[in-house]
C-alpha cells in the first residue's frame, strides 16, 4: 500500500478524508449502561479525535456535547446534571442536550447573549444497549442503524466494550482475516478451534454489496466435507461472523452470531463494541451463556482493569504469555481469544506501515475492504453518499457457517443467512 493511502485510511480527525467518511455513519459512542439513570453522572467520551461529554437528562434522553464550556473552556465533566440539562459549576451556565444555553445566571436576566451561546451537540440514538452518535453534516443524517442484532430482544442479545491500544484499522483487518483462526486461536485441547486447523489455507470468495461485502471461506476438512464460513463486512468498521458449527458435522451448536464494531477514539486508540445475539426465539442469551462466551474471549468481569475497559493482560505485561502453555497445545501461549487478537494487533504498533507488507491470496478480504474505504472517501470528497449508510442496505444481513458438501454454492449459504428478527 502507498504511504499516502495508508494515511487516508488511518487518520480520523475532523477534516481528514477518513474522519469525514466515518462522520457520515452512526457511530457507537458509549454503552447505554454507562448512563444508568436520568440525571446520573456524565461520562467523558472521546470519539473521532473529539473530546465530548455524554449525559442522560431528566427525561432519560442522552445528550452528547463538546466537553468544555464555551465561556472559559472549563470542563463540563464536573457539571451538575439537573432539570434536563448540564450546568457548568464554574459560573453556572447551563446547556440542554441540543447544545442550547438555557440559563446564564452570571449575567443579567434580560441578556441577549442567551440566544447566542451554544456548544457543539450531536444527535444520539439508543438501540441494542448502545448510544449511537451522528457527527456528520446536518443535511446528510441517515436513518438510525437497524442491524438484525439491534432488533433482537434484550433477552437474545449481549453487548460489551473493550479498549484497544492501536488504530481501528488493525482491529478491523484482524476481524476480517479468517486465515489467522487456524493458527493464533488454535488450542489442541479445544475441538472447536481444531476445526479451522484442519485446513490452514482457506479458499476465499469476496462479493461486494451496497453496504460493503460478504465473503465465504472454504476449508476442506474431509474428502466430501467442507467447512464454510460466511462473514459480513458492513461499512465502515463492522464485522459479523458466524457461530462455530459442531465438529461432528452439519448442525450448529447454537443459533448465535458474534461481531464487533471498531469505533476510533482517535488515530491511535479504539473502542471495540462486541456483540452476540441469537436469531432463534427458543434460544435466549442466558447469563450462563454470557459468562462462558466472555470467558472464552478473555473479557469477563475480572479480565479488566477496574473502572476501565482495558484488559489486565496487555502490551505492558506481554498479555501474560505462557511459553509452557504454548508447548502444551495453546498455539499462542495466551489465554482468551480476544486477548490473542490484541497481542498481535497492538503489538504491531499504534499505526502499521502497510508499505512494508507482503500480501497473499488469503488477504483478499482485507484488500477489498481497504479499496472500498478509499473509494468511499473519494465519493464523500466529491459530494456523494458513501455505501452502507441506510438501514435498507444492511438491515437484513447475517453471518452463517456449516459443514457441507464441497460443491455447495454461495447461493445456498445466502438462503440460510437472511435476517429473521
PyMOL commands that set and color helices and strands:
alter all, ss='L'
color gray80, all
select helices_A, chain A and resi 3-10+17-22+32-34+76-78+112-115+138-140+148-151+154-156+168-175+179-182+191-197+287-297+301-303+315-320+323-327+337-347+354-356+361-381+391-394+410-415
alter helices_A, ss='H'
color red, helices_A
select strands_A, chain A and resi 27-31+43-47+50-56+62-66+80-81+86-87+94-95+101-103+121-127+130-134+157-164+203-208+212-222+225-234+238-242+256-264+270-278+400-404
alter strands_A, ss='S'
color yellow, strands_A
deselect
rebuild
show_as cartoon
